[in-house]
Amino acid sequence: GEVDDPEAKAVQVSIKVVDDERTLAITLGGDRDASLTMTDGKLTLQAGEVKLELSHSSESDGRVELSSGSTKIVLEQDGDMSLETSGTLKLKGSEVTIEGDTSVTVNGQTVEIN
């Protein structure tokens, strides 16, 4: 019969305190690794190359970052948001509005309207 690889079914839980920074980590091993890591002011969920990170170290610097490969979305507590990809960015809806209170800038080698 088959011999099960104990690493593939491993669950690791670690608790550390280093220089007043506390860390709790839970990791599931195997072909599809997944982990949850909590430190003071930060929570990270990771499954393979997909990561969700929530951080907050003071009243005004909350941040959410979602990344998958070379695509990343960042939400900042101060209202800033960025979306980056090395591939195609597609916005689709029955109605799409792009609006800026002070300005709107469109850059590209070719810019097509209609």
C-alpha positions as CSV (number, residue, x, y, z in Angstrom):
1,G,0.0,0.0,0.0
2,E,0.9,3.7,-0.1
3,V,2.9,5.3,2.7
4,D,1.4,8.6,3.8
5,D,3.8,11.5,4.0
6,P,3.5,13.0,7.5
7,E,4.7,16.4,6.2
8,A,1.7,16.5,3.8
9,K,-0.7,16.3,6.7
10,A,1.3,18.4,9.2
11,V,-0.3,21.1,11.2
12,Q,2.1,23.4,13.0
13,V,1.1,25.9,15.7
14,S,3.7,28.3,17.0
15,I,3.6,31.0,19.6
16,K,6.6,33.4,20.0
17,V,7.4,36.6,21.9
18,V,10.5,38.4,20.7
19,D,11.3,41.9,22.0
20,D,7.6,42.5,23.0
21,E,6.3,41.4,19.6
22,R,3.9,38.5,19.9
23,T,3.3,36.1,17.0
24,L,0.8,33.3,16.6
25,A,1.1,31.1,13.5
26,I,-0.9,28.2,12.3
27,T,0.4,26.4,9.2
28,L,-1.1,23.5,7.2
29,G,1.4,21.6,5.2
30,G,1.0,19.6,2.0
31,D,0.6,20.2,-1.7
32,R,-1.6,23.2,-1.0
33,D,0.1,25.0,2.0
34,A,-2.1,27.4,3.9
35,S,-1.2,29.6,6.9
36,L,-2.6,32.1,9.3
37,T,-0.2,34.4,11.1
38,M,-1.1,37.0,13.7
39,T,1.3,39.6,15.1
40,D,0.7,42.8,17.1
41,G,-1.5,44.8,14.7
42,K,-1.2,42.4,11.7
43,L,-3.1,39.4,10.4
44,T,-1.9,37.5,7.4
45,L,-3.8,34.6,5.6
46,Q,-1.9,32.8,2.9
47,A,-2.8,29.9,0.6
48,G,-0.1,29.2,-1.9
49,E,0.6,32.5,-3.9
50,V,-2.6,34.2,-2.7
51,K,-2.2,36.4,0.4
52,L,-4.6,38.6,2.4
53,E,-2.9,41.0,4.9
54,L,-4.7,43.2,7.4
55,S,-2.6,45.7,9.4
56,H,-3.2,48.5,11.8
57,S,-0.6,49.9,14.2
58,S,-2.1,53.2,15.1
59,E,-5.4,55.0,14.8
60,S,-4.8,56.3,11.2
61,D,-2.8,53.7,9.3
62,G,-5.1,50.7,8.7
63,R,-4.3,48.8,5.6
64,V,-5.8,45.8,3.6
65,E,-3.7,44.2,0.9
66,L,-4.8,41.3,-1.2
67,S,-2.3,39.8,-3.6
68,S,-2.3,36.9,-6.0
69,G,0.8,36.4,-8.1
70,S,1.6,39.8,-9.7
71,T,-1.9,41.2,-9.0
72,K,-2.4,43.4,-5.9
73,I,-5.2,45.5,-4.4
74,V,-4.4,47.8,-1.5
75,L,-7.0,49.7,0.6
76,E,-5.6,52.4,3.0
77,Q,-7.6,53.7,6.0
78,D,-6.9,57.3,4.8
79,G,-9.1,56.6,1.7
80,D,-6.4,55.7,-0.8
81,M,-6.8,52.6,-2.9
82,S,-4.6,51.0,-5.6
83,L,-5.0,48.2,-8.0
84,E,-2.0,46.8,-9.9
85,T,-1.6,43.9,-12.3
86,S,0.9,42.9,-14.9
87,G,-1.9,41.4,-17.0
88,T,-5.2,42.9,-18.3
89,L,-7.4,45.1,-16.0
90,K,-11.0,44.9,-17.0
91,L,-13.9,47.1,-15.6
92,K,-17.3,45.9,-16.8
93,G,-20.8,46.9,-15.8
94,S,-24.1,48.1,-17.2
95,E,-22.9,51.6,-16.4
96,V,-19.3,52.6,-15.4
97,T,-18.5,56.0,-14.0
98,I,-14.9,57.3,-13.5
99,E,-14.8,60.6,-11.6
100,G,-12.2,62.7,-9.8
101,D,-12.8,65.6,-7.6
102,T,-9.7,67.5,-8.7
103,S,-8.5,65.6,-11.8
104,V,-8.5,62.5,-13.9
105,T,-5.4,61.3,-15.7
106,V,-5.3,58.7,-18.5
107,N,-1.9,57.5,-19.7
108,G,-1.0,54.8,-22.2
109,Q,0.8,54.2,-25.5
110,T,-2.7,54.1,-27.1
111,V,-5.8,55.6,-25.5
112,E,-9.0,54.7,-27.3
113,I,-12.4,56.3,-26.5
114,N,-15.5,54.7,-27.9
